Amino acid sequence: MALPINIQQLISGKTVEWDRIEFKKGWNPEEIIHTVCAFANDINNWGGGYVIVGVDENDGIPVLPPVGLQQNSLDTIQKELTNLCHQIEPYPQIISEPVLFQDKYIFIIWVPGGNMRPYKAPTTLGKKGQKRYYIRHGSTSKIANQVEEKQLISQSEKIPFDDQLNYRAELSDLSPLLIKSFLKDVKSDLEKEVDKIPFEDLCRQMQIADGTKELLRPKNVGLLFFSENPEKFFPYKRIEIVHFFDETGDRFTEQIFSGSLQQQLKAALLYIKNQVIKEMVVKVPDQAEAIRFYNYPYVAIEEGLTNAVYHQSYDVREPIEVRINYDSINILSFEGPMPPIKNDDLMKERVISRFYRNRRVGDFLKELEYTEGRSTGFPKIYRHLKNNYSPEPKFETDENNLHFLTTIYSHKLFAPKKIEMGEKEKRILEYCKQPKSSREILKLIEVSYQTKNISRYVSQLVDAGYLYYTIPEYISHRNQKYFTI
């Protein structure tokens, strides 16, 4: 049976991070059993991983076209894999598939993060092998040390919420249409088999249901993505947008987006794209190319909202709240970042988290190409705001990490600050209808060319959104000039 993932995207590293993929040129049982054990232990709650046999690698990057495997060896490999997994305690849940990729056969083993961890595997195959815990350390599998063993044992007490079975739900609460739509969107070969296999087998293959035949139940992640009404099981898990149309907040609309996670995220982003995002084209005097500004770069908003969906706690009865203000957008979700991250850490442009709350939610969002991977959200938001000449964002939480607030500020062109305009400021704005240098501006108002005067008369107007650079402000240039529109 096919895997519920796009194979081309998997091998390219676009939907699964490189340290969750291990490439093997050939079939090496001893190395593979250690990697399977390490992925099943999933010490960082990253969602397990994939072993791809038949593809060589160079520094963790696949070498293509693949080396490939002999077609007549695939049955033997599958049988040997089953025997190998019986040597891991307890027996891990894996899904494997031989795939014809670029005219060569390869063998893919999907190892989800296990719900019965910690797992032990023999150090070597044969009678002399001792059972040890294996974990992933970067892109390699290694024996856990004493501290890591304690961590694994403590994690065995709690399965991540999105990977837990929901005993209040039935398999009928999962929608075959939503599942088929998802598989089509991600271009999985499994989509072609949906109508040919029992629904129970399909749900097991996608790891969205588990249990005995008599007590097969959906997992929470399955209900979040493939239930028509997830709020039946997760109250208030929706996106609420309050859109203010003036500075005072007297005129506003409220929008509620519910349904499956991908439905509500898609609908909320479409609303923001159509109703909030605005573009302005500025023709710079004496310059051939116009400058395009957006009040908010769409990608930054998309990343901020997707991060909220990815990292919120689904057992907390609170929605994601989006407030679209006159000069900013606030995205509030519950709970906050996972410890040990604190508010001070959120001041950095890149925040590295060792532990993730929702390992399965993240995988589905990556498959749908809403997010790129771990620790990429902040840099992506900063980058797109910088390219739009927008102010830097603000990320914050409270002292107990109970909430996470993202604030993205409007470009100054769309929401200029109100400042007191003296005679000098008015003269500057009139004068700068044609680009002028700071020296020319200060000469006009008859003040000395000093840093404090540039800050007082020029930088203040730039910061308030009344003057604009002819050259992006983060590019140091001695010929910088300023203009107004």
Rosetta blueprint (number, residue, H / E / L):
1 M L
2 A L
3 L L
4 P L
5 I L
6 N L
7 I H
8 Q H
9 Q H
10 L H
11 I H
12 S H
13 G L
14 K L
15 T L
16 V L
17 E L
18 W H
19 D H
20 R H
21 I E
22 E E
23 F E
24 K E
25 K L
26 G L
27 W L
28 N L
29 P H
30 E H
31 E H
32 I H
33 I H
34 H H
35 T H
36 V H
37 C H
38 A H
39 F H
40 A H
41 N H
42 D L
43 I L
44 N L
45 N L
46 W L
47 G L
48 G L
49 G E
50 Y E
51 V E
52 I E
53 V E
54 G L
55 V L
56 D E
57 E E
58 N E
59 D L
60 G L
61 I E
62 P E
63 V E
64 L L
65 P L
66 P L
67 V L
68 G L
69 L E
70 Q L
71 Q H
72 N H
73 S H
74 L H
75 D H
76 T H
77 I H
78 Q H
79 K H
80 E H
81 L H
82 T H
83 N H
84 L H
85 C H
86 H L
87 Q L
88 I L
89 E E
90 P L
91 Y L
92 P L
93 Q L
94 I L
95 I E
96 S E
97 E E
98 P E
99 V E
100 L E
101 F E
102 Q L
103 D L
104 K E
105 Y E
106 I E
107 F E
108 I E
109 I E
110 W E
111 V E
112 P L
113 G L
114 G L
115 N L
116 M L
117 R L
118 P L
119 Y L
120 K E
121 A E
122 P E
123 T L
124 T L
125 L L
126 G L
127 K L
128 K L
129 G L
130 Q L
131 K E
132 R E
133 Y E
134 Y E
135 I E
136 R E
137 H E
138 G L
139 S L
140 T E
141 S E
142 K E
143 I E
144 A L
145 N L
146 Q H
147 V H
148 E H
149 E H
150 K H
151 Q H
152 L H
153 I H
154 S H
155 Q H
156 S L
157 E L
158 K L
159 I L
160 P L
161 F H
162 D H
163 D H
164 Q L
165 L E
166 N L
167 Y L
168 R L
169 A L
170 E L
171 L H
172 S H
173 D H
174 L L
175 S L
176 P H
177 L H
178 L H
179 I H
180 K H
181 S H
182 F H
183 L H
184 K H
185 D H
186 V L
187 K L
188 S L
189 D H
190 L H
191 E H
192 K H
193 E H
194 V L
195 D L
196 K L
197 I L
198 P L
199 F H
200 E H
201 D H
202 L H
203 C H
204 R H
205 Q H
206 M L
207 Q L
208 I L
209 A E
210 D E
211 G L
212 T L
213 K L
214 E L
215 L L
216 L L
217 R E
218 P E
219 K E
220 N H
221 V H
222 G H
223 L H
224 L H
225 F H
226 F H
227 S L
228 E L
229 N L
230 P H
231 E H
232 K H
233 F L
234 F L
235 P L
236 Y L
237 K L
238 R L
239 I E
240 E E
241 I E
242 V E
243 H E
244 F E
245 F L
246 D L
247 E L
248 T L
249 G L
250 D L
251 R L
252 F E
253 T E
254 E E
255 Q E
256 I E
257 F E
258 S L
259 G L
260 S L
261 L H
262 Q H
263 Q H
264 Q H
265 L H
266 K H
267 A H
268 A H
269 L H
270 L H
271 Y H
272 I H
273 K H
274 N H
275 Q H
276 V L
277 I L
278 K L
279 E E
280 M E
281 V E
282 V E
283 K L
284 V L
285 P L
286 D L
287 Q L
288 A L
289 E L
290 A L
291 I E
292 R E
293 F E
294 Y E
295 N L
296 Y L
297 P L
298 Y H
299 V H
300 A H
301 I H
302 E H
303 E H
304 G H
305 L H
306 T H
307 N H
308 A H
309 V H
310 Y H
311 H H
312 Q L
313 S L
314 Y L
315 D L
316 V L
317 R L
318 E L
319 P L
320 I E
321 E E
322 V E
323 R E
324 I E
325 N L
326 Y L
327 D L
328 S E
329 I E
330 N E
331 I E
332 L E
333 S E
334 F L
335 E L
336 G L
337 P L
338 M L
339 P L
340 P L
341 I L
342 K L
343 N H
344 D H
345 D H
346 L H
347 M H
348 K L
349 E L
350 R L
351 V L
352 I L
353 S L
354 R L
355 F L
356 Y L
357 R L
358 N L
359 R H
360 R H
361 V H
362 G H
363 D H
364 F H
365 L H
366 K H
367 E H
368 L L
369 E L
370 Y L
371 T L
372 E L
373 G L
374 R L
375 S L
376 T L
377 G H
378 F H
379 P H
380 K H
381 I H
382 Y H
383 R H
384 H H
385 L H
386 K H
387 N H
388 N L
389 Y L
390 S L
391 P L
392 E L
393 P L
394 K E
395 F E
396 E E
397 T E
398 D L
399 E L
400 N L
401 N L
402 L L
403 H L
404 F E
405 L E
406 T E
407 T E
408 I E
409 Y E
410 S L
411 H L
412 K L
413 L L
414 F L
415 A L
416 P L
417 K L
418 K L
419 I L
420 E L
421 M L
422 G L
423 E H
424 K H
425 E H
426 K H
427 R H
428 I H
429 L H
430 E H
431 Y H
432 C L
433 K L
434 Q L
435 P L
436 K E
437 S L
438 S H
439 R H
440 E H
441 I H
442 L H
443 K H
444 L H
445 I L
446 E L
447 V L
448 S L
449 Y L
450 Q L
451 T H
452 K H
453 N H
454 I H
455 S H
456 R H
457 Y H
458 V H
459 S H
460 Q H
461 L H
462 V H
463 D H
464 A H
465 G L
466 Y L
467 L L
468 Y E
469 Y E
470 T L
471 I L
472 P L
473 E L
474 Y L
475 I L
476 S L
477 H L
478 R L
479 N L
480 Q L
481 K L
482 Y E
483 F E
484 T L
485 I L
